[in-house]
Amino acid sequence: MPHQLLPTGSAIYLLLMLVALVGTTIWWSRRFRSDSRLIQIFAGAVIGAFVGAKLAYVLAEGWLHWGRDDFWFQLANGKTILGALLGGYAGVEGVKKLVGYDRPTGDGFAAVAPLGIALGRLGCLAHGCCLGMACDSAHWFTVNDVSGVPRWPAPWIELAFNLEAFLVFFWFRRRGILVGQHFHLYLIAYGLFRFGHEFARDTPRLWGALTGYQVLALAVLALGVWGYRKRAAALEE
């Protein structure tokens, strides 16, 4: 029998988002004591992530709803993790320049971002959004949407990816592997993963089989490569 999605509900989705935000804040609060500027940097990350998530959704898909009855509903509810990653990175770097903080902070974000995103995917399951492509028939791996249509388990796959990333970077942190590069590696890995996985997601196709989210995924990948090379060059100096 195909697996069933979790019960739908915006309340569960919002609750999980709140849990992720509060949990991240508590984790980062341990670091605030060492330097008060980290509070501002964390705030920059959160604000940048929320703004980026909304703007990127509009660019990738939201504009397609212009003129429809559901436009404002879609605009209010639409967001994307890809935009959150881009906006959060921009927010962190912008605030770091403003407050004169030049130490790496990415490893701290890599320690919590995948777990927060995993919670977000649980929210997608509860809300019934971010679905995979419909399948011709049910299989052992498919999940049913609210209409009973068997689909590729897109939220489950992304949940598994982010939980694995969390464990990998936890191990990297404990072992001191590639210190200062963890978030760049996450951006590279998630950008590649999301570009490929997008082919199995039920999102609007803008150019043949390609979606606006794949453009964003390439931007996340490029940002990760750029940040990795920049940090590697700085460490060599």
Residue, then its C-alpha position, 0 to 999 in steps of 0.5 A: m500500500p502507498h504511504q499516506l501524507l500527514p494530515t493537512g493543516s496550515a496550523i501544523y505548518l506554521l507550528l513547525m516553522l516556529v519550532a525551527l526558528v525558536g530552536t535555531t535561536i536557542w542554538w545560536s544564543r550560546r554563541f551570542r555571549s561571545d560577541s554581541r554582533l552575532i545577534q545582529i548577524f543572526a537577525g540579518a540571516v533570518i530577515g534575509a531568508f524570509v525576504g529572499a524566500k518570498l521574492a524568489y517564489v515570485l520570480a520562479e512561480g508567483w508571477l504566473h498567478w497574476g490576474r487570477d482569483d487566487f493571486w493574493f492568496q498565492l502571494a501571501n503563502g508562497k515561498t521557497i527554500l532556495g530563495a531563503l538560502l540566497g537571501g539568508y546568505a546575503g543578509v549575513e554578509g551584509v550585516k557582517k560588513l556593517v558591524g565589522y565582523d570578519r570571522p567565518t559564521g557559515d559552519g554555525f548555520a550549516a549545523v542548524a539550517p538542514l535541520g530547520i529545512a527538514l522541519g519545514r518539509l514536515g510542514c509541507l507534508a502537513h500542509g499538502c504542498c510542494l508535491g511530487m509529480a503524479c504517477d500513473s499508478a501507486h507503488w511502494f514509494t508513492v504518497n497519496d495527495v488529498s485527492g488520492v492521487p499517487r505521487w512521487p514522494a518529493p517532500w519525503i526525499e527532501l526531508a531525507f536529504n536534509l537530515e543526512a546533510f545535518l548528520v554529515f555536517f555534525w560529523f564534519r564539525r566534530r572531526g574538524i573537517l573543512v572548517g569554515q566551508h560547511f555552509h558553502l558545501y551545503l549550498i553546493a550539495y543542495g543546489l545540485f540536488r534540487f536541480g535534479h530533483e526538480f524534474a520530479r516535482d509538480t512545479p510549473r515548467l517555464w522552458g520545456a522541462l525546466t522550472g524557475y526553481q532550477v534557475l534558483a538552484l543553479a544560483v545557489l550552486a554558483l553561490g556555494v562554489w564562489g563562497y568556497r573558492k573565496r574562503a579557500a583563497a583567504l585561508e591560503e593567505 
